Amino acid sequence: MLRLFALAVAVAWVTTAFVYIAFSKPIVEAIYHGRSVGILNHIVASHRNVRPETRDLAYFQYKRTSLFVGVSLIFGLCEAYLILEMRRSKLVRTVKETIRTFFKCAGHPVNLAIFRIVFFGFWAWWFDLERVVGFSQLPRELQVPPTGFGWFLSAVGRFDPAAITVLGWILRTSCITAMIGLLSGPSAFVVSVVGFILCGIPQSYGKTDSHDFMIWFAVVLSVSRCADVLSVDAVIRAVRCADRGGILRLAPSRAYALPLRIIWTLMGIYYFFGGMWKAIDGRLDWIFSENLRYQIHTRWYSLHTLPRLAQFVIHQHAWFFYTAAIITLAFELSFIALILFPRTRAFLIGVGLFFHNSVGLMHRSSFIDLQMCYASLVDWHAIFRWFGRRYFREPLYVVYDGECKLCRRTVSVLQVFDVLERVIYVDATFEQMVAQSESNRFGQIRTLHDMHIGTGNRTKRGYATYLSIAKRVPLLWVVYPLLCLWPIRMLGKRSYSAADRPRRFNVEYSKMISTAANSISPSELATAPRILTFVGFTLIGTNAAFGLLHVHGWPFTCGPTFSHVARPEIRTFAIERMDRTGNIAVYERLDAFHGVYRGLSAEWLAAIYNNIYSHPENPELATAFCEFLRKNVPGWNDAASIRFYSERVSVLPTEQSKNPLERRLFFECR
């Protein structure tokens, strides 16, 4: 069967190559002139209208080669896999085993909990409600629904700003409750649904942001056990477990590792297709040309600002940009492979943060939201354990009465936040049972009325117990100075009876007891939830399909590829206002309205202008935008005429004084 598949792939590959060499050029020319199949003519015409001055026949012939390279790459990978599989290659077995181990290995709950806190805390801070409300009030005629979001825009119609504001506060509240772990699953689900709606609104006006992965990760966390430690839910669960007579001790499990591995894979897909389309679409010109220099200059021009490193970048030789382009491609294409191995994962954190912040210094696009997701790659459990062993060399043994409900509750809750793992809890009732069965090998021990602690042969009880524990639980470090104050300390000591004296503590014996106690692992964590597996691999498959087809949508997209080969000259827009007295004001800076109307920055204005420019057959687009400007921008209500210009400008800093190189009127609204 594999031979037949391999033969079929080879035949299809050869046929595609023959069609490309013999017929593709005249076919593309026929489609360009509208003499081919109707749907192909429509697709090319729509694509051409976006930038008619640059997307000429030569552009589509270039894209023809890009399409062939992409298809050949797919055929080549399939053929190579089938041949290696037929020969039972050791390489294929190794790769399969590595991937299987990657998704089946166990992880500690602390790592997932820390990412939950960082992710939702960042989202609560990062979300800009005022900007979303501003976009929701733009004219409906200007909407360009991204793939996957058009159905929602059609169903809702116009947006009520009060409703958007309420949804925004629901989103922020849900982020906070998910961060602290209060109803974490439902809260994360609400964040994903409301985030899909609110963050999708700004994507509906001709430009898509690269924030879609925030929705994916929220969905993954909503079906995971991300709040089993360091959360309010975990405290409630620990108290309930103590009330039933037990103490829940969580152990590493696949249920904690799989969500993070799904997130890493989605990050790898996000990077991979960005690099793949640079290699396919830009090819050698993307690396060995002035492309990267012009990409940076174009970004500076669109933001109308120069970073501090501007002079450094401007005076760099071509080899600097060639090297940067090669490093960019290597990083994006290799990320998805390097996350498979623990050692290279640590390497990725440093390289990834360096990459994004270097790009941010030169390109003013640091992708801070994606950098935040690197918190998922950190082994927080290993870091906390190292810190605990480094600063608390001797473990602290806490002996408590297992028949005391308050003691069980205290121990259960403390273990929820004990990330340093330098406190070992020993049930005294279990200790007595073992001691008696060994003929009092360690001596008869009486029942405890409160908790005792011990390190070596030293023991403490009462209020000193809680002070010693507070030193080793980071969450309690905030209140520890208050606990040491003389009035609180004296009050705590007096609350305990002085009748009982501390007993001798046997460390070796307690090690034996604690080992048995800490080996408990709840059966419910033996396997990852099926819904998590289904949701995770559905997200992976869908995003891979969107990336492979180079489709930009919401909430699934190929991501920002920057795969085009930049040129020193670009097309931009300007707007001219003439009032009733004949005074004319020209706004060449596209961010002219930023600050008077939230969200209308240069990039979004350029997208709106481009939509108007690309559809001259729909003059209602420009009319609706003019009415919007008259109503919302101060000083524009008396505009007798508003004119839209297309400009050809140079992005080179040394040539910008000559701009515009060319200006053409394409619409006037009276």
C-alpha positions in Angstrom: 0.0 0.0 0.0 2.8 2.4 0.8 4.4 1.7 -2.6 1.2 2.6 -4.3 0.9 5.9 -2.3 4.6 6.7 -3.1 4.0 6.0 -6.8 0.9 8.2 -6.8 2.7 11.1 -5.2 5.6 10.8 -7.6 3.2 10.8 -10.6 1.3 13.8 -9.2 4.6 15.6 -8.6 5.9 15.0 -12.2 2.5 16.0 -13.7 2.6 19.2 -11.7 6.1 20.0 -12.8 5.1 19.3 -16.5 2.1 21.6 -16.3 4.2 24.3 -14.6 6.9 24.2 -17.3 4.7 23.8 -20.3 1.4 25.6 -19.6 1.5 27.7 -16.4 2.7 30.9 -18.0 0.0 31.2 -20.6 -2.6 30.1 -18.0 -1.7 32.8 -15.6 -1.7 35.4 -18.4 -5.2 34.2 -19.4 -6.5 34.5 -15.8 -4.9 37.9 -15.5 -6.8 39.2 -18.5 -10.0 37.6 -17.4 -10.1 34.9 -20.1 -10.1 31.8 -17.9 -12.5 30.1 -15.4 -14.8 32.6 -13.7 -13.8 31.9 -10.2 -10.1 32.1 -11.0 -10.6 35.4 -12.8 -12.5 36.8 -9.8 -9.8 35.7 -7.3 -7.0 37.3 -9.3 -9.0 40.5 -10.1 -9.8 40.9 -6.4 -6.2 40.4 -5.5 -5.0 42.8 -8.1 -7.4 45.6 -7.0 -5.7 45.8 -3.6 -2.5 47.2 -5.2 -3.1 47.7 -8.9 0.0 49.8 -9.5 2.3 46.9 -8.3 0.3 43.8 -8.9 0.8 43.6 -12.6 1.3 40.5 -14.8 5.0 40.1 -13.8 3.8 40.0 -10.1 1.4 37.1 -10.8 4.0 35.3 -12.8 6.3 35.5 -9.8 3.5 34.2 -7.6 3.1 31.3 -10.1 6.7 30.2 -9.2 6.0 30.6 -5.5 2.9 28.3 -5.8 4.9 25.7 -7.6 7.7 25.8 -5.0 5.1 25.3 -2.2 3.4 22.4 -3.9 6.7 20.8 -4.7 7.7 21.1 -1.1 4.6 19.3 0.0 5.1 16.5 -2.6 8.7 16.2 -1.7 8.1 15.8 2.1 5.3 13.3 1.4 7.5 11.3 -0.9 10.5 11.3 1.4 8.3 10.1 4.3 6.7 7.3 2.3 10.1 6.1 1.1 11.6 6.1 4.6 8.5 4.4 6.0 8.8 1.6 3.4 12.4 1.0 4.3 11.6 1.1 8.0 14.1 3.8 8.5 15.5 4.3 11.9 15.2 8.0 11.4 11.4 7.7 11.0 11.1 5.5 14.2 13.2 8.0 16.1 11.1 11.0 15.1 7.9 9.1 15.9 9.1 8.1 19.3 10.4 11.6 20.0 7.0 13.1 19.1 5.1 10.4 21.1 7.3 11.0 24.1 6.9 14.8 23.8 3.1 14.5 24.1 2.9 11.7 26.6 5.5 12.8 29.2 4.4 14.0 32.7 4.7 17.6 34.0 4.4 19.3 37.3 1.2 21.3 38.1 3.3 24.4 39.1 4.5 25.0 35.6 0.9 25.1 34.2 -0.3 27.2 37.1 2.4 29.8 36.7 1.6 30.2 33.0 -2.1 30.6 33.9 -1.2 33.5 36.2 1.1 35.2 33.8 -1.2 34.7 30.7 -4.4 36.0 32.2 -2.7 38.7 34.3 -1.1 40.0 31.1 -4.4 39.9 29.2 -6.2 41.9 31.9 -3.5 44.6 31.7 -3.0 44.4 27.9 -6.7 44.6 26.8 -7.6 48.1 25.5 -11.3 48.5 25.9 -11.4 52.1 24.8 -9.8 51.2 21.5 -12.3 48.4 20.9 -15.2 50.7 21.6 -13.8 53.2 19.1 -13.5 50.6 16.4 -17.0 49.3 17.1 -18.4 52.8 16.1 -16.7 52.9 12.7 -19.2 52.8 9.8 -20.3 49.3 8.9 -19.7 50.0 5.2 -15.9 50.0 6.0 -15.9 46.5 7.4 -13.7 43.9 5.6 -14.6 40.7 7.5 -11.7 38.4 8.0 -12.2 34.7 7.2 -14.1 33.1 10.1 -15.5 36.3 11.5 -17.9 37.5 8.8 -20.8 35.4 10.1 -20.6 37.2 13.4 -20.6 40.6 11.9 -23.6 39.7 9.7 -25.5 38.3 12.7 -24.9 41.3 15.0 -25.1 44.3 12.7 -24.2 47.5 14.5 -22.5 47.5 17.9 -23.9 49.2 20.9 -21.0 51.0 22.7 -22.7 50.3 26.1 -22.8 46.6 25.3 -19.2 46.6 24.2 -18.2 48.3 27.4 -20.1 45.7 29.5 -18.4 42.9 27.6 -15.1 44.5 28.1 -15.5 44.6 31.9 -16.7 41.0 31.8 -13.5 40.1 29.9 -11.3 41.9 32.4 -13.1 40.4 35.4 -12.9 36.9 33.9 -9.1 37.4 33.3 -8.7 38.3 37.0 -10.7 35.4 38.3 -8.9 33.0 35.9 -5.5 34.5 37.1 -6.3 33.9 40.8 -7.9 30.5 40.0 -11.4 31.2 41.0 -13.7 29.1 38.8 -10.7 29.0 36.5 -12.2 26.7 33.8 -15.4 28.7 33.2 -13.5 32.0 33.6 -11.0 31.0 30.9 -13.8 29.9 28.6 -15.5 33.2 29.1 -12.2 35.0 28.2 -11.9 33.0 25.0 -15.5 33.6 23.9 -15.6 37.3 24.8 -12.1 37.8 23.6 -13.0 36.3 20.2 -15.8 38.9 19.9 -14.0 42.0 21.2 -10.6 41.4 19.8 -12.2 40.5 16.5 -13.8 43.9 16.0 -10.6 45.8 15.3 -9.6 43.0 12.8 -12.7 43.8 10.7 -11.4 47.0 9.0 -8.8 45.8 6.5 -6.0 44.9 8.8 -5.5 41.9 11.1 -3.4 41.9 14.2 -1.3 39.0 15.4 -3.2 38.4 18.6 -5.2 35.3 17.6 -2.9 33.0 19.6 -4.3 34.6 22.7 -7.7 33.1 21.9 -6.1 29.6 21.2 -4.2 29.5 24.5 -7.3 30.7 26.5 -9.3 27.8 25.0 -6.6 25.3 25.9 -6.4 26.6 29.5 -10.2 26.4 29.8 -10.2 22.6 29.4 -7.0 22.0 31.4 -6.2 21.4 35.0 -4.4 24.7 35.3 -5.7 25.6 38.7 -4.8 22.5 40.8 -2.2 24.6 42.7 -1.7 28.3 43.4 -5.4 29.1 43.1 -8.5 29.7 45.0 -10.0 26.6 43.4 -7.1 24.5 44.8 -7.7 25.9 48.3 -11.4 25.0 48.2 -10.5 21.5 46.8 -7.9 21.0 49.5 -10.2 22.0 52.3 -12.9 19.7 51.0 -10.4 16.8 50.8 -9.3 17.5 54.4 -12.9 17.5 55.6 -13.3 14.0 54.1 -10.4 12.8 56.1 -7.6 12.9 53.6 -4.9 15.2 52.1 -4.6 15.6 48.4 -1.0 15.5 47.3 -0.6 16.2 43.6 2.1 14.4 41.6 3.5 15.1 38.1 1.0 14.0 35.4 0.4 14.1 31.7 -2.7 16.2 32.5 -0.3 19.1 33.4 2.2 18.6 30.6 -0.1 18.2 27.6 -1.7 21.7 27.7 1.8 23.3 27.7 2.9 21.1 24.9 -0.1 22.0 22.8 0.7 25.7 23.4 4.3 25.1 22.4 3.2 23.3 19.2 0.9 26.2 18.3 3.7 28.6 18.8 5.9 26.5 16.6 3.3 26.4 13.8 2.9 30.2 14.1 6.6 30.7 13.6 7.1 27.9 11.0 4.7 29.2 8.4 6.0 32.7 8.8 9.5 31.3 7.9 8.1 28.9 5.2 6.4 31.6 3.3 9.4 33.9 3.5 11.4 31.0 1.9 8.7 30.2 -0.7 7.5 33.6 -1.6 10.5 35.8 -1.1 13.1 33.1 -1.9 16.7 34.2 -2.2 15.6 37.8 -2.8 14.2 37.9 0.7 17.7 37.2 2.1 20.3 38.4 -0.5 18.9 41.8 -1.3 18.1 45.1 0.3 14.7 43.6 1.4 15.3 43.6 5.1 16.7 47.2 5.1 13.6 48.4 3.2 11.3 46.4 5.5 12.7 48.4 8.5 12.6 51.7 6.7 9.0 51.1 5.7 8.1 50.4 9.3 9.8 53.6 10.4 7.9 55.6 7.7 4.5 54.1 8.7 5.1 55.0 12.4 6.6 58.5 11.5 9.4 57.9 14.0 13.0 56.8 14.2 14.2 54.5 17.0 17.3 55.1 19.0 19.3 52.6 16.9 18.3 54.3 13.6 21.7 55.6 12.8 23.3 52.3 13.6 20.9 50.5 11.2 21.1 53.1 8.4 24.9 52.8 8.2 25.1 49.0 8.3 26.5 47.2 5.3 24.5 44.7 3.3 26.1 41.7 5.0 24.5 42.7 8.3 21.0 42.4 6.8 21.8 39.2 5.0 22.9 37.7 8.3 19.8 39.0 10.1 17.6 37.5 7.3 19.3 34.1 7.6 19.0 34.1 11.4 15.3 35.0 11.1 14.5 32.2 8.8 16.6 29.7 10.8 14.8 30.7 14.0 11.3 30.5 12.6 11.7 27.3 10.8 13.5 25.4 13.6 11.4 26.5 16.6 8.8 23.7 16.1 11.6 21.1 16.1 13.7 22.6 19.0 10.7 22.6 21.4 10.7 18.7 21.4 13.9 18.6 23.5 14.3 20.0 27.1 17.8 21.2 26.6 17.0 23.1 23.4 13.9 24.5 25.0 16.0 26.5 27.4 18.1 27.7 24.4 14.9 28.8 22.6 13.9 31.1 25.5 17.1 33.1 25.3 17.2 33.1 21.5 13.5 34.0 21.1 13.5 36.9 23.6 16.7 38.2 22.0 15.2 37.9 18.5 12.0 39.7 19.4 13.6 42.5 21.3 16.2 43.0 18.6 13.4 43.3 16.1 11.6 45.6 18.4 14.6 47.9 18.6 15.0 48.1 14.9 11.6 47.4 13.5 9.4 48.7 16.4 7.5 45.4 16.5 8.6 43.4 19.6 5.4 41.2 19.8 5.3 41.7 23.6 2.2 39.4 23.8 4.1 36.5 22.1 7.1 37.1 24.3 4.8 36.8 27.3 3.9 33.3 26.2 7.6 32.2 26.6 6.7 31.9 30.3 5.2 28.5 29.2 8.6 27.3 28.2 10.2 27.8 31.6 10.5 24.9 34.0 9.3 26.9 37.0 9.2 23.8 39.2 12.9 23.1 38.7 13.7 26.7 39.4 11.7 26.8 42.6 13.2 23.5 43.8 16.7 24.7 43.1 16.0 27.9 45.0 14.5 26.0 47.9 17.5 23.7 48.2 19.9 26.5 47.8 18.5 28.7 50.6 16.9 26.0 52.8 19.5 23.2 52.9 17.7 21.2 55.7 14.1 20.1 55.0 11.5 21.2 57.5 9.5 18.3 58.9 6.0 19.2 60.1 4.3 16.6 62.3 0.6 17.0 62.6 -2.3 15.2 64.1 -4.1 13.4 61.2 -7.3 13.1 63.3 -7.5 16.9 63.8 -9.7 18.5 61.1 -8.0 21.9 61.5 -4.6 20.4 61.2 -5.6 18.6 58.0 -7.0 21.7 56.5 -3.9 23.7 57.4 -1.6 21.1 55.8 -3.7 20.8 52.7 -3.9 24.5 52.1 -0.2 25.0 52.7 0.7 22.3 50.1 -1.3 24.2 47.5 1.3 27.1 47.7 4.4 25.2 48.7 6.3 25.6 45.5 9.8 25.4 47.1 9.1 21.8 48.4 11.2 22.2 51.5 8.5 21.3 54.0 7.7 17.7 54.5 4.4 16.8 56.3 4.1 13.8 58.5 0.9 12.4 59.9 1.4 11.6 63.6 -1.4 9.1 63.7 0.3 7.1 61.0 3.6 7.5 62.8 2.2 6.0 66.0 0.7 3.1 64.1 4.0 2.2 62.5 6.0 2.8 65.7 3.7 0.4 67.6 4.0 -2.2 64.8 7.8 -2.0 65.1 7.7 -2.7 68.9 8.4 0.9 69.8 11.6 1.0 67.8 11.5 4.8 68.0 9.7 5.1 71.3 6.0 5.5 72.2 4.6 8.8 70.9 1.6 10.5 72.4 -1.1 12.2 70.4 -0.4 15.7 69.3 -2.8 18.6 70.0 -1.1 21.0 67.5 1.6 20.8 64.8 5.3 20.3 65.6 8.2 21.0 63.4 11.7 19.6 63.4 15.1 20.0 61.7 17.8 17.6 62.9 17.2 17.1 66.6 15.6 20.5 67.2 11.8 20.8 67.5 9.3 23.6 67.9 5.6 23.8 68.5 2.8 26.3 68.6 3.2 29.7 67.1 6.8 29.1 66.2 5.6 26.3 63.9 3.7 28.6 61.7 6.5 31.2 61.6 9.0 28.5 60.4 6.6 27.3 57.7 5.9 30.9 56.5 9.6 31.3 55.8 9.5 28.5 53.3 6.2 29.3 51.5 6.8 32.3 49.1 3.2 33.4 49.2 3.5 34.0 52.9 6.6 36.1 52.6 4.5 39.2 52.2 2.8 38.7 55.7 5.8 37.2 57.4 7.2 40.6 58.7 3.8 41.3 60.2 3.8 37.9 62.0 7.1 38.7 63.6 5.9 42.0 65.1 6.0 41.9 68.9 2.2 42.3 69.6 1.1 39.7 67.0 3.9 37.3 68.1 2.9 37.6 71.8 -0.8 37.1 70.9 0.1 34.0 68.9 2.1 32.5 71.7 -0.5 33.1 74.3 -3.1 31.3 72.1 -1.3 28.0 72.7 -1.3 26.1 76.0 2.1 25.8 77.7 1.2 22.5 79.4 2.8 20.2 76.8 6.5 20.3 76.2 8.1 19.6 72.9 9.2 16.0 72.3 12.4 14.7 70.7 12.2 14.6 66.9 13.7 11.7 64.9 14.6 12.9 61.4 15.4 9.5 60.0 12.1 8.1 61.1 10.2 11.0 59.7 11.9 10.6 56.3 10.6 7.1 56.1 7.1 8.2 57.0 7.1 11.2 54.6 8.3 9.1 51.7 5.3 6.8 52.1 2.9 9.8 52.5 4.1 11.8 49.6 3.8 8.8 47.2 0.0 9.3 47.0 -1.1 10.2 43.5 -4.8 10.8 42.7 -6.1 8.4 40.1 -8.0 11.2 38.4 -4.7 12.6 37.1 -3.5 9.4 35.5 -4.5 10.5 32.0 -5.2 13.8 30.4 -8.8 14.8 29.8 -10.1 13.6 26.4 -11.6 17.0 25.7 -8.2 18.6 26.2 -6.7 16.2 23.6 -9.6 16.9 21.2 -9.4 20.7 21.6 -5.7 20.8 21.4 -5.2 18.7 18.2 -8.2 20.5 16.6 -6.4 23.8 17.1 -3.2 22.4 15.8 -4.8 21.0 12.7 -6.8 24.1 11.9 -3.9 26.4 12.3 -1.7 24.2 10.2 -4.3 24.3 7.4 -4.6 28.1 7.6 -0.8 28.4 7.6 -0.4 26.0 4.7 -3.0 27.9 2.6 -1.7 31.3 3.6 -5.1 32.4 4.8 -5.5 35.4 7.0 -8.6 35.2 9.2 -9.9 35.4 12.8 -9.3 33.6 15.1 -7.3 31.3 12.9 -4.7 32.8 10.6 -1.3 32.3 8.9 0.1 35.1 11.0 2.3 38.0 9.9 4.7 36.5 7.4 6.4 39.6 6.0 7.2 37.4 3.0 7.1 40.1 0.4 10.3 41.6 -0.9 10.3 45.2 0.1 11.2 48.1 -2.2 12.5 51.6 -1.5 9.3 53.2 -2.8 5.8 52.4 -1.5 2.3 53.6 -2.0 0.7 55.6 0.7 -2.3 57.9 1.1 -3.0 61.5 2.1 -6.3 63.3 2.9 -7.1 66.9 2.2 -9.8 69.0 3.9 -11.2 72.2 2.6 -13.5 74.3 4.8 -16.3 76.6 3.6 -14.0 79.6 3.5 -11.7 77.9 1.1 -8.8 77.1 3.5 -7.1 73.8 2.7 -5.4 71.5 5.1 -3.4 68.4 3.9 -2.9 65.5 6.3 0.0 63.5 5.0 0.6 61.8 8.2 -1.8 58.9 8.4 -1.9 59.0 12.2 -3.4 62.5 12.0 -6.5 61.4 13.8 -4.8 59.3 16.5 -5.5 60.9 19.9 -8.7 62.6 18.8 -10.3 59.2 17.9 -9.0 56.2 19.7 -7.6 53.4 17.5 -7.3 55.3 14.3 -3.5 55.0 14.1 -1.5 55.1 10.9 -1.7 51.3 10.1 -5.5 51.1 10.5 -6.1 54.4 8.6 -3.9 53.0 5.8 -6.1 49.8 5.8 -9.3 51.9 5.5 -7.8 54.1 2.8 -6.6 51.0 0.9 -10.1 49.5 1.1 -11.6 52.7 -0.4 -8.8 52.9 -3.0 -9.2 49.2 -4.0 -13.0 49.5 -4.6 -13.7 52.5 -6.8 -16.9 50.8 -7.8 -18.2 51.3 -4.2 -18.2 55.1 -3.6 -20.3 54.5 -0.5 -17.2 53.4 1.3 -15.5 56.8 1.0 -18.8 58.6 1.6 -19.4 56.7 4.9 -15.9 57.5 6.1 -16.3 61.2 5.3 -19.5 61.3 7.3 -17.7 59.6 10.1 -14.9 62.2 10.1 -17.4 65.1 10.0 -19.2 63.7 13.1 -16.3 62.5 15.2 -13.2 64.6 14.4 -13.2 68.1 15.9 -13.1 70.8 13.3 -14.2 68.6 10.4 -18.0 69.3 10.7 -17.7 72.3 8.4 -15.6 70.5 5.7 -16.9 71.5 2.3 -14.7 69.0 0.5 -12.7 66.0 1.6 -10.2 64.6 -1.0 -8.3 61.3 -0.9 -5.0 61.1 -2.6 -2.7 58.1 -3.5 0.9 59.0 -3.1 4.2 57.3 -4.2 6.8 58.0 -1.6 10.4 56.9 -0.7 10.9 55.2 2.6 14.6 55.9 2.7 15.3 58.4 5.5 17.7 60.4 3.3 15.1 60.7 0.6 12.0 61.5 2.6 12.4 65.3 2.1 11.5 64.8 -1.6 8.1 63.1 -0.7 5.6 62.8 -2.2 7.3 61.6 -5.5 3.8 61.4 -7.0 0.3 62.3 -5.9 -3.0 61.3 -7.6 -6.6 62.2 -6.6 -8.8 59.1 -6.4 -11.9 60.3 -4.6 -13.5 63.6 -3.5 -16.4 63.8 -1.1 -18.4 67.1 -1.1 
